[in-house]
Amino acid sequence: MTRLERTIGLVLRVGVTASSIALASGLVLSFLGGPGPAAQLLLQIGILTLLATPVARVMVSIAEYVRERDWTFVTLTAIVLIELLASAVAALVFNKRL
């Protein structure tokens, strides 16, 4: 397994684990009737962490490709990152118009 594969695996495991813990904690607080703002915050953190995980994966890939001086993959992966960020911005803009 290459360094990139190990690093990406770590990023994905940490992101999904952190997201799962936050979401589970938020759900438990919600079901137990705990403080609403704390449960809501944990649920939002869990969702944001889950959405940020693929972005972090792409950023790690770009950094590793730069380190390897593989400019073709740097370019292609940067395009993927730009598309991910553009879709997030478009979703936010569209959501505000509703």
Phi, psi and omega in degrees: 000137182279167178301318180299315180297319178295316181294316178297318178301318178296314180300315181293318179297315180295316181297313181291321179295313179298318179297316181297319180296315180295316180294316180296318179297317178296320178293317179299314178298321180295315182291328180277357179075026180291189181300125183300313182297323181292316179296317181297318180297315179298320178295318179294319178298318179299316180292316179297320178296318179297320179288329181281342184300312178296327178295317178297322178298316179293320179295321176297319179298316179300314181299318181291321178293325175295316179300322179278353183059039177262084190292332177297312180287331174299313181297311182296318181288326175296323176297318177299317179298316179299319179294320177298314181292322178296320179293324177294316178296316179299320179295319179294317180295315181295321181295324180290333181283341181282000000 
